[in-house]
Amino acid sequence: MSTLVKNTVFLTGASILQKVVAFVYFAILARFLGVEDTGVYFLTLAVITSVAVFADLGVTSVLIRDVAANRSEARSILQKTLGVKWIAILLAIGIAAAFPAVLGFDSSNIVLIWLAIPIMIADSLSLTFYGVLRGMEELRYESFGIFVGQSLSSIVGIIVIFSPMKSIALLILALVTGSIWNAIFSGVQVVRRLGVRSLVPSMQNARPVLAAAFPFFLAAVFVKIYSYVDSFTLKTVIGDAAVGLYSVAYKLTYAFQFLPLAFIGALYPRMSLLAKNPDELKSVFLHAQWYLALLASPIVFGIAALAPEIVQTVYGNDYGASILSLMLLIFVLLPIFCDFPIGALLNATGRQMTKTKIMGMTMIINVAANMVLIPWMSIPGASVSAIISFVAMFGMGVWALRSTIHVTVNEWMRAVGGFICAGFTMMIVVLVLKQMMPWMITIPIGAMIFIGTSIGTRSLTKSHWVQAKALMQRKTYGAIPSSNT
């Protein structure tokens, strides 16, 4: 098994386990905290996660690239990165202190944010340490660390939930335990390979590091703004309870984003090799669209059909107002999944700044849409804003690709249309059947409907599976099979 495949398996397996643990933990937390306190908890983490981009400044992405290219210089690369990073962390702490005042948070929110600052510091350090290991292609440690860290935070958090001293502050501190674990564990692995001296920061030649990191930092800022502006707007316009209700739809929807990452990790090197071969590059792109539509469609249409049952069963009746938001928000996964190959292709052909500009435009659209739609539509307005902005991001990406590969609407629909049709058919059948039988029974029936419709429309054939396997193994393969073959 190749290093790439092993790393993909490690990270995918760990991500699945971590997401399962996180999903169960958040469901328990939401039930016991209630809507408003869940909103306060989610908003605190949203602030810390948003500010965390300033604790990194994009330097970890440069570190991974430089270590991978020159492992013999890994120690000095890490030292320079840490020299920049400690200054960045101080900057981030200052921003975290000022952020609540800008948004008009009350004193209790401010205290929680200060309690969460150690999470930001520890996560920033572990991000860098795991970055060194990524550059060395040793991802098994990161896979193990993220799972253990999530499990540790969840175990401590559940103990807090069922204790007489239950409070949001203690739940924040429960997350601190997992973050500190990752910082220590990843740091130890780095020291084992590079020695203790590798942890000594150095400001020597820091300016080139910052210059190289700037595009990554800018992209990260755009991502954080359009990821959390909905929550901050809901807090400002409606209040903490609105954030709590929306957090259920948000957490459940974006938990699935890890699914395309392993595939894109295998796809990116292949696209880089074919950067000067537009015909084969187009074939790879369309096959990637096919594969990700296969992943996204059953999730999107299945959850849309069963949103009331999922929310009420997992989170309780108090979160009934989250149902419509979830039914709408889950549809962002279609443009998000289909956009992953666009970003990979733009990066593979040396057009990183084009992708960064697209992300900037997406941020502007998302901010404007939230400002207009949340006061008008309340909580569902945040979901509609997300759909508008991510559809726009996908559209801008397709437009940007036209100078590299030209994909017609018919070609794209031939790759993904059958799965969208199968997902829609499955959703209608499930909506009808759940009126006549327990909703859990409709899940396997819906899966069979989806597979049967996909086969019936010739979207799912043996040749597709052969080509998907070849793509993951980085072998040569042909064009997307026609729907009528």
Secondary structure, DSSP 8 states (H G I E B T S, - for coil): --HHHHHHHHHHHHHHHHHHHHHHHHHHHHHHH-HHHHHHHHHHHHHHHHHGGGGTTTHHHHHHHHHHH-GGGHHHHHHHHHHHHHHHHHHHHHHHHHHHHHHT--HHHHHHHHHHHHHHHHHHHHHHHHHHHHHTT-THHHHHHHHHHHHHHHHHHHHHHTSTT--HHHHHHHHHHHHHHHHHHHHHHHHHHH-GGGGS---TTHHHHHHHHHHHHHHHHHHHHHHHHHHHHHHHHT-HHHHHHHHHHHHHHHGGGGHHHHHHHHHHHHHHHTTT-HHHHHHHHHHHHHHHHHHHHHHHHHHHHHHHHHHHHHT-GGGGGGHHHHHHHGGGHHHHHHHHHHHHHHHHTT-HHHHHHHHHHHHHHHHHHHHHHHHHHSHHHHHHHHHHHHHHHHHHHHHHHTTT----HHHHHHHHHHHHHHHHHHHHHHHHHTTTS-HHHHHHHHHHHHHHHHHHTTSS-HHHHHHHHHHHTT--------TT-
